[in-house]
Amino acid sequence: MDFNKMLEQVQQMQGQMQQAQEELKNETVQASAGGGMVTVTATGAGEIKEIKIDPKAIDPADPEMLEDMVVAAVNEALRSSQSLVEAKLGPALSGLQGMGLPGL
């Protein structure tokens, strides 16, 4: 086992992961609920950037419906953000697993 080569590979993968994490901060995903009545935009870093609510979704007699739509759209946006992270970081993580490092 060549530890210098392994160290070089780990450093290279670390650089790739840092670059991917920086890119994720600038990438966005969108999700909606209620047939598009509520739309949420999140970054690949899992930060909610924007929530848009169609005025037709605002029913003073049923605020719970709007609450449910916001929660559903936020949760879907966060799931999409996590999928984006896995797609971006997956190759680097699989490289570490391929090196036989325990716990990865």
C-alpha positions in Angstrom: 0.0 0.0 0.0 1.5 3.3 -1.1 0.6 5.8 1.6 1.9 8.8 -0.4 -0.3 8.0 -3.3 -3.3 7.4 -1.1 -2.6 10.8 0.7 -2.4 12.5 -2.7 -5.7 10.9 -3.8 -7.4 12.0 -0.5 -6.2 15.6 -1.0 -7.4 15.6 -4.5 -10.8 14.3 -3.5 -10.9 16.8 -0.7 -10.3 19.6 -3.2 -13.1 18.2 -5.4 -15.5 18.1 -2.5 -14.7 21.7 -1.4 -15.3 22.9 -5.0 -18.5 21.0 -5.2 -19.7 22.5 -1.9 -19.0 26.0 -3.2 -20.9 25.2 -6.4 -23.8 23.9 -4.4 -24.2 27.3 -2.6 -25.0 28.8 -6.0 -27.2 26.1 -7.4 -30.9 26.2 -6.6 -33.8 23.8 -6.7 -37.5 24.5 -6.7 -40.5 22.7 -5.3 -44.2 23.5 -5.2 -47.3 22.3 -3.5 -51.0 22.8 -3.9 -50.8 22.7 -7.7 -48.2 25.5 -7.8 -50.0 27.7 -5.2 -46.8 27.6 -3.0 -43.3 27.5 -4.6 -40.1 27.2 -2.6 -36.6 27.9 -3.9 -33.6 26.4 -1.9 -29.9 26.3 -2.5 -27.8 23.1 -2.8 -26.5 24.1 0.7 -30.1 23.6 2.1 -30.9 27.3 2.5 -34.4 28.4 1.7 -34.0 31.5 -0.6 -37.6 32.3 -1.5 -41.2 31.3 -0.8 -43.9 32.4 -3.2 -47.5 32.2 -2.4 -50.3 32.7 -4.9 -52.8 35.1 -3.5 -55.5 32.5 -4.3 -54.0 30.2 -1.7 -54.7 32.7 1.1 -58.1 31.7 2.6 -58.6 33.4 6.0 -61.2 30.7 6.8 -58.6 27.9 6.3 -55.1 29.0 7.3 -54.2 25.4 8.0 -54.4 24.6 4.3 -51.8 27.3 3.5 -49.6 26.1 6.4 -49.7 22.5 5.1 -48.8 23.7 1.5 -45.8 25.7 2.8 -44.6 22.8 4.9 -45.0 20.4 1.9 -43.2 22.7 -0.5 -40.3 23.4 1.9 -39.8 19.7 2.7 -39.8 18.8 -1.0 -37.3 21.6 -1.7 -35.0 20.3 1.0 -35.3 16.8 -0.4 -34.4 18.1 -3.8 -31.5 20.0 -2.3 -30.2 16.8 -0.6 -30.5 14.9 -3.9 -28.4 17.6 -5.6 -25.8 17.3 -2.8 -25.6 13.6 -3.3 -25.3 13.9 -7.1 -22.5 16.5 -6.7 -20.5 14.8 -3.9 -21.3 11.2 -4.8 -18.3 10.7 -7.1 -15.8 12.1 -4.5 -17.4 10.0 -1.7 -17.4 6.8 -3.8 -13.7 7.4 -4.5 -13.0 7.4 -0.8 -15.0 4.2 -0.4 -13.1 2.6 -3.2 -9.9 3.2 -1.3 -11.1 0.9 1.4 -11.1 3.5 4.1 -13.2 2.2 7.0 -16.3 4.2 8.1 -16.9 5.8 4.7 
